[in-house]
Amino acid sequence: MWCETRRCAAVAVLFAVYVNSLIETLCQSGYGCYVGSLFVGCVMYADDLLLVSASIHKLQLMVDICCSEADKLDMKFNASKSQAIRIGRSRRTMSVT
């Protein structure tokens, strides 16, 4: 059990190091939301990714960055497991690809 727990922790750390470039690129893009000077536009837990943006256009730009970085890492996002939520008044139809 102890060895298995350590192995899981090691895998989580290695995955975090592996995808760090994606998170850094999102942070440096200037898109996404901030709380003060803290970037909260990208929240990652295990292999789940949450993108937060104040505009649909910037959200799409963030999705484009994720796709580009994922290609570099030889990763793919599963569109069938992806969701988009818009909070606020809708002025037009939203489409996130």
C-alpha positions, 0 to 999 in steps of 0.5 A: 500500500505504501509503495502504491501511494508513493507511485501515485504521488510520483505520477501526479508530480511528473504529470504536473511537470509535463503539462506545466508549459501549457499552464505557463503559456495560458498565464503569460497570454494575458487572457483569463481571470485574475484575483488581484495579481493572481492568475485564476484563468486556469485551474488544474486538478489531476487531468481535469482543466478548468478555463475561466475568462470574462469573455467568450472571445478570450475563452476561445483564445485560451482553448486555442492555446490549450490545443496548440500546447497539447499538440506539442505535448502529444496530448489530446483533449476529449471533446465529448467530456468537455463543457462550457458554461456562460454566466450572465446575459446572452447577447448571441449564441456561444460556440467553443470549439 
